[in-house]
């Protein structure tokens, strides 16, 4: 469990860089993914929680020990089993240390590497063992700052899947800085989007997709088709509040002869479909169609209308 109240850290007199009155709470076994642009305050938050930095003000309550991953140099001359057992700080017998190491080896599937030296392992295997070193002492809070970015997506997802199954079983709380939105959606219980040292939105991942708080959040979630009241009233003859924007997800268009015409400028395959870039009244729009739908040609003209029931509204 962790509870943070009104955490503040300033790096300059203008007060732009740093953290500004951050508050949040996580229960034991919960995972929070922290996202945002570079310089938004993500790493600063983890460094304060791990006591690498001191805040100006605020309160941090944690019920157990904290560890930050990755940390430290790796003694590559040691074999994996010796490396893990020598990392145990718990006051337990040697046999129990060995059993802890074997249990983690089973969880992260490196049992066959226990007798190998760390220097003989691949990057993916080494990352699993370094992670096991942090978990072997049963921390209450695990902090991760983009730990697996240099690994291929399949190896990274394999490690994350094993990790989050293990930490939920053990009741370990995790704060995890990542730039991979798909992984954050899949593995986190809570998502926090940061910018300029503040939480722009915080909550369950599905809320970011269904109810983005503002334009910044919507763009970060990958939405690209935004329309003002003026455009809507002109193009689709619908009343629309002047203080709201319409978001049309890329897949939420219907062909309609009464809709405005849009000319296809480019196309390329996307995940599970074909993506088109279109032009309409000096605006760039995006459409994604399923893999089995008819292939549309560049320069082809389409008339489209939003699937209104699947669109989103956000304040200006």
N, C-alpha and C positions, 0 to 999 in steps of 0.2 A: 504494500500500500504506500502511496505517496500523496501528499497534499501540499500544494504550493499556494501561498497567499501573497499577492501584491509584490511580486518579485521585480526589482528594478536594478539596472546596471547601466552606467553611462561611461562612454569612452572619450567624449569631447564636450566642450562647453555648450555647443549647440543642442546637445541632447538627442541627436538623430540616431547615431550608432548606439547599439546596446539593446537593453530590454526595458519595456515600459509597462509596469503594473500588470504582470502576468499572474493569472490565478487558474488553477485546475486541480482536479483530483482523480486518482485512479485507484481501483480496488486491486487486491491481490489477484494475480493471474491475468490482469488485463494488459492489452498491448495498445499503445498509442503510437501511430505513425505521425511524424512531424515533417511537414513539407513547406516549400516556399522558395522564392528566388534566392540566388546567392546574395549574401549580406543581410538576409532577413532576420538573423538572430538565432538560428537553429543550433549551431555549434556552441554559441555563447551560452545558451540555456543548458546544454549538456555539460559544458565545462564548469558552470556554477554548481550544478547538481553533484558533480564528481569532486567538488572542492578544489578544482584547478584555478578557479577565479572566485573572488569574493564579491557579493552583491552590495550595492549601496543600502538597500533596504529590502524587506520582505521576510517571509517565514517559510521554511522547508521542513516538513514532517515526514520522516520515513521510518517504518517500523522495524527494518532489518538492514543488513549491510548493502552497500552500493558498489557495483563494479562497472568500469567503462571498457568497452571492447571496440577496437583492438588496442592493446597496450603492451609495451615492453619488447625487448629483443628476444629472439628465439635461439636457445642453445642447440644448434642443429646436430651436434655430436651425440646428444642423448637419444636413446630410443624412446618411442612414444610412451610406453608404459611407465618408464622411469620419469619421464618429463611430467606426466600427469600426477603420479603419486608424490613427486617432490613438490608439486604445486599445492598440495592439500595443506591448509592451515587449521583445519578442524582437529580437535584433540581426540583422535581415534587411533585404534591399533593399525598396524601396517596391513594386516589382512583386509580390514575394512576399506583402507585407502585403495588397495588393489581392486576390490569389488566395485567401488565407486567408479574407478577408471574403466573397468570392464562393462559396467552398466551403460556408461556414456558411449563407449565404443559400439555397443549393440544399438543404441538409439541412433547414432549418426553413421552407422555402417562403416566403421574402420577397424573392426576386430582383427582382420588379417594384417593390419599395419602395426599392431601393438609392439612387435619385436623389431620393427624397422627403425632406423634413425630418421630424424626429421628431415635431414638433408636429402633423403632418398624419395621424398614424397612429392606429389604434384601440388600445384597451388591450391586446388580444391580440397585435397586431403588435408593439407596443412591448415587451411582455414577451419575445417571441422575440428581439428585437434586444438587449435588455439581457442576456439569457442568452448570446447570441453574444459579447457583449463580454467576459464572464468566460471563455468557452471558447477565445477566439481565441489566448490565450497558453499553451494546453495545460497547465492545472494538473494536478498529480498527485492532488489531493483537492478536490472540490467540496462545499461545505456549503450546504444549502438549508433555510431556516426558513419553512415554509408560504408559498412564493413566489407561488402563483397562486390564492389563496383567493378573490380578488375577481372571477375570471373564471368564465364559465359552464362547466358540466361538460364540454361537448363541446370547447370551445376548450382547456380545461385538459388534457384527456386527449390531444388532438392534440399539444400541446406536449410533454407527458411522453413520449409514444410516440416522437417524433422525438429527444428528448433522450437517452433511455436506449438507443436504437439507436446513436446517435453515441458516447456515452461508453463503451459496451462495445467498440465498434470501436477507439476511441482508447486504451483501457486506463485511463480515468479512474475513480478511486474516488469514491463518493458517499455522504454521510450526509445524510439527508433527513427533516426533521421534517414530519409530516403528521397530520391528523385524519381523513383519508379511508381507511377500512379497505379498501374495494374497490380503490383505486388502490395501496395498499401491497401487497396480495396479488398484484396483477397485475404490478407493475414491480420489486419488490425481490427480492434474493437472500437477504437476512437481515432479520429483523424483531426489534426490541428494544422491549419494553414497559417503560416506566419509571413508578415511583411513589415519592414521597418520596425522590428522589435516588438510587434504586437500580434495577437491572435486575430486574424480577420474573420475566421469562422472556426468553430470547434464543435465536434459532435460525432455521431455515428456516420460511417462512410456513405451510406445510402442517402443521407440528408444532403450531402454535397451535390449529388447527382440530381435528386428530386427537387431540392429547394436551395439552390445557391443563393447566398445572402446578397451578393451584389455583382457588378460586372467583372471585377477582378477575380472573384471566385469562379464565376461561370467560364471565363476565359482559361483559367488554370485547369478546369475540369475538361477542357477541350472543345467547348461549344464555340461556334464560329459565325453562325447566322443570327445577326441581331437587327431588329427593325424598330424604328421609332413610330409613334402614332401617325406622323405625317405620311410616312411611306405606306403604312397599313391602310390608311383611309384612301390614299390615292390608288394603290395597286389592287387591294382586295375589297374595297368599299365597306370596311367595317369600322364601327366606332371603337375607339381605343383611348384609354386614359393618357393624358399628355405626360404624366410623370412615371410611366412604365415602359420598359422595353420588352419586346417579344423575342424569345429565343426559339428558333426552329432547329432541333437536332438534325444532323446530316441525313438520317434515315427517315425523317418524318415529313416527306413531301409526297403529294399526290399530283399526277398529271391531270390538268383541268384546262379545257380549251378557253375558259373565261379568265384564267390566270394570266399574269404578266409573262411576256416571252423572255427567255433566257438562252443565251448562246453558249455552247460548250467551248471552252478555251483549252482545256487540258484534261487528261484522265490518267490514272495509274491504279494498279492493284493496291488494296489496303487489306487489313485483317478481315478475312471472311467476306470480301466484297470488292466492288470496284468504285473508286472515288473519282468524282467529276468536279472540276472547277468551272463555274459559269459566270457570265457577265450579264448584269441587268441594270440599266440606268446608271452606268458608271460605278456600279457596286460589284464586288466579288462575292459570290455565294458558293456553297458547297453542298453536294448531293452524294450520298452513298447508296448504291444499289446492291442487292444480293448477288452472289456468284453465278446464279443460273438465270438472272434476268438478261434480256437482250442487251448486247453491247451497243452503246451509243457512240456515234462518230464525232470527232472534233469538228467544229463549226455547225453541228446540228443544233436546231432551235427547239427548245422545249417550253411548254407553258405549264407552270407549277403553282400549286396552292398548298399552304401548310396544312398538315393534319392537326387541326386546332386542338383537339382533345389531347394530343401528345406533346404540345408545346409548353414552354415555361414562361413565367413572367417575373421580371425583377425590377426593382426601383431604379430610376435614373440616379 
